[in-house]
């Protein structure tokens, strides 16, 4: 059986941690399954959580000052796909 910290293997922000430290971080984590379209947070919310995408895809959308939208998709491997919408800039 894989140790809990193994789920953090290959995730850049945890890359420099040793196995023992990854286990300690994993012990503090709460597993959360999200439904398609579920809102995780809004701009301006306190930055008191860190979301680690283990599977699936997350979309981040921000309204720009000129009324356009900026959006980025982040998949479970940490890759990001940028999208430009009318009036928007790169997110």
C-alpha positions, -999 to +999 in steps of 0.1 A: +000+000+000+013+034-010+021+059+018-002+090+020+027+113+010+031+094-023+001+113-037+023+144-036+051+129-057+057+147-089+038+179-078+063+208-082+056+227-050+065+195-030+094+184-051+121+194-026+105+177+003+118+143+016+095+114+021+090+121+058+081+158+051+056+148+024+040+124+048+037+152+074+021+175+048-003+147+036-014+141+072-026+177+074-045+175+041-082+169+037-093+149+006-122+167-011-140+155-042-156+183-063-184+182-088-182+197-122-189+235-120-184+236-082-170+269-070-139+264-049-132+301-040-138+336-052-113+364-059-108+383-026-114+352-004-088+347+024-058+328+011-060+302+039-063+270+017-041+253-009-058+231-035-038+202-050-055+188-081-049+150-080-072+142-109-094+161-133-093+197-145-098+230-127-108+262-145-098+296-131-117+326-145-110+362-137-129+393-150-105+418-164-108+456-160-119+460-196-149+436-191-133+406-208-125+374-191-092+356-185-092+319-179-067+291-173-073+254-171-050+234-148-050+196-150-040+171-124-004+170-137+000+207-130-001+216-167-019+248-176-036+258-208-042+295-212-072+310-230-077+345-242-112+359-244-123+391-261-110+420-242-089+397-220-052+393-214-032+362-205-038+348-170 
